[in-house]
Amino acid sequence: GGGASSPPPPAGPPPPAETATPAEDLDPHDLPDAARILILHAADADARTAARLYAHGTGAERRAVLRALPHLALFTGPDAVPLVEDALRTNDTRLVAAAVGPYAARHLPPHSWRQAVLKCLFTGVPLSAVAQWERRARGDGELARMLTDYARERTAAGRPVPGDLDRVLALARDLTREES
């Protein structure tokens, strides 16, 4: 049959720039994780779906939800903070690392963000996993106090102080905030 095919549906407008999935967020060494993130992004998962996937998902599925949050248009506000805070209560360092990404940098309240930094130091999650840590830590006197207390506790217990602690502490003590 040589019937005429219908024209393709018109393309919708491109997604806003902030919902695009930057290539640097996808780990080429973890293709299943990258695929999960791309699927969530392509499906433009709604809040209920994302929360359900997180609540009932495997560790890998939870990581994908957390890593996809900054790229899902519906999460432009703090609605997913409870998912991030839940991940920060776990002892799964891969989940903690996923939780402190760009979404957390924008939406975690200051106290929760400080606790997340301490959690990373305590569990050995590298500071490089904490998105925008330099911006958020600079001049944060409360963070400086918390880090100093933590370093004292570690030293008193005869335990090593994480190497990243000095880097964060130096910025937290820096009272010359950068002007935007």
Secondary structure, 3 states (H helix, E strand, C coil): CCCCCCCCCCCCCCCCHHHCCCHHHCCCCCHHHHHHHHHHHHHCCCHHHHHHHHHHCCHHHHHHHHHHHHHCCCCCCHHHHHHHHHHHCCCCHHHHHHHCCHHHHHHCCHHHHHHHHHHHHHHCCCHHHCCCHHHHHCCCHHHHHHHHHHHHHHHHCCCCCCHHHHHHHHHHHCCCCCCC
